[in-house]
Amino acid sequence: MGKGNGNSNYTMNPPPEQDHTPSNSPKVPVLETQEPEQVDESHRLLPSPLQSTDNSEKTEQEDEEAAYESREKILIHDFELDSTSSTDFRSVPPFSFKKLWMFTGPGFLMSIAFLDPGNLEGDLQAGAIAGYSLLWLLMWATGMGLLIQLLSVRVGVVTGRHLSELCRDEYPDWARLLLWFMAELALIGADIQEVIGSAIAIKILSRGVIPLWAGVLITASDCFMFLLLENYGVRKLEAVFAVLISTMALSFAWMFADAKPSGKELLIGLLVPKLSSRTIRQAVGVVGCVIMPHNVFLHSALVLSRKIDPNKKGQVQEAINYYGIESSVALLVSFMINLFVTTVFAKGFYGSKQADSIGLINAGQYLQEKYGGGLFPILYIWGIGLLAAGQSSTITGTYAGQFIMGGFLNLRLKKSVRALITRSCAILPTIVVALVFNKSEASLDVLNEWLNVLQSIQIPFALIPLLTLVSKEQVMGVFKIGPALERIAWTVAGLVIVINGYLLLDFFLSEVNGLPFGFLVSAGTAAYVAFIVYLISHSGSELSNLVNRLLFTGNAYSGH
């Protein structure tokens, strides 16, 4: 045979008399002598089988939208050296701080959603109206949020794909497009709050020179900053977010130290559950702010930034372990920041006449009046922390928008084009909102309530698909969650959905006036509930079996 390196241009054929091949053996084709030009031409027109395989695999990969290209992923050192990485997921190598450091990043980007301006407003209102009494709920709500985010991590690491990609394959086209539309609505609602929060911070720090609408335009430029940072690699982007989170932590810790809240009341608030009819709305707000629909999609994509082979069970289990530690630390930091904000406003404004009127836009001025100036005026410390929260959350919103759009629609667009589309979808309505609602603080508070309702409506459309997929053996294999964890997860999801349902009911009862509007709300509510029932019945869980039995019984009864 000719040499594979192509140094020889001729193929020698064995003489016929020396051919001892049995007559029943398959005939081996004999290559004729070829001229050099013919060999080159045949190599050009007929690529080798190996090349064909590589090209077909490449084509398949190009047809599939990917969260991160292979060259962008971070290589985890010593993964391939672990003998357990390929077979047994029950036995993983000893804990390594070096590896933990390599996995650190996605959880902190995820935790930004727990610290966005909407959350901070919920914190300050809870502190001003309920005092320290809802700190226990803040702690448990953060724990529930952690459970949901760990399930999101599990789906991403085990499958090598993020949640919106998996939804594209799991549901029929009409359901997939509806889920995508709901996710985009939730993202736009969150982004409006985040951009306006940044604009308020810019107005504070400029002493009112820069109006709200101009602050919105300045904040819009974060899209280009994001694109610039992304070109320098994932770790550089994660480092920027670490600086922003540190800025928030230092700013609000400084405020906490200035306010000197009661340690005894703080501990009682954390350890003793207490709820009253006067604080029920704030309690609902505390829980509702923790689960952000776009954040569930985002976290499942962020974990794909590390190079993990889904076929190696040991690697997968080790990655799940390290991501679990990292996410827990990140949410502990976010809990402490939320705690600082809540206790500062509890100490300063609980029981005061300003408690019911305090909001994001006037909080800085109230803090200045209460705690005074000093070396570093608390008004500007608040402004710096609010700006860090707004800027970081708007950038992660742009990031989440790319994954949601690319995953559900499988768009083959450049990341820069996708980021601009995502940013425009949020910025244009935000500019309109800033111009229309800039007339008074009361109008901004009304807007914020409507945006909270918009995001609350979307929560089931992130949680139900997540729990459906993480419980499926066809998707997760040996990493599907067990029955006990599945029940706990569905209980937490049900609790969050019911709490947000109460918020919706309370809001619509107070805001819906007139027969035409009431009819539209009723029709929309019926369609909304029907879609939730469809998603649950599709999940294959114990709850879905119950729903299917009820539907079957109802159909049989109506048939008679």
Secondary structure, DSSP 8 states (H G I E B T S, - for coil): ---TTS---------GGG----TTS----------HHHHHHHHHHS--HHHHHHHHHHHHHHHS--SS-GGGSB--TTTTT-GGGSS-SS------HHHHHHH-SHHHHHHGGGSSHHHHHHHHHHHHHHTTTTHHHHHHHHHHHHHHHHHHHHHHHHHSS-HHHHHHHHS-HHHHHHHHHHHHHHHHHHHHHHHHHHHHHHHHHTTT-S-HHHHHHHHHTHHHHHHHHHHT-HHHHHHHHHHHHHHHHHHHHHHHHHH---HHHHHHHHHS----GGGHHHHHHHHHHH--HHHHHHHHHHGGGB---TT-HHHHHHHHHHHHHHHHHHHHHHHHHHHHHHHHHHHHHTTSTTTTT--TTTHHHHHHHHH---SS-HHHHHHHHHHHHHHHHHHHHHHHHHHHHHHHH-----HHHHHHHHHHHHHHHHHHHHHHSTT-HHHHHHHHHHHHHHHHHHTHHHHHHHHHHHT-HHHHGGGS--HHHHHHHHHHHHHHHHHHHHHHHHHHHHH--SHHHHHHHHHHHHHHHHHHHHHHHHS-SHHHHHHHHHHHHHHHHHH-
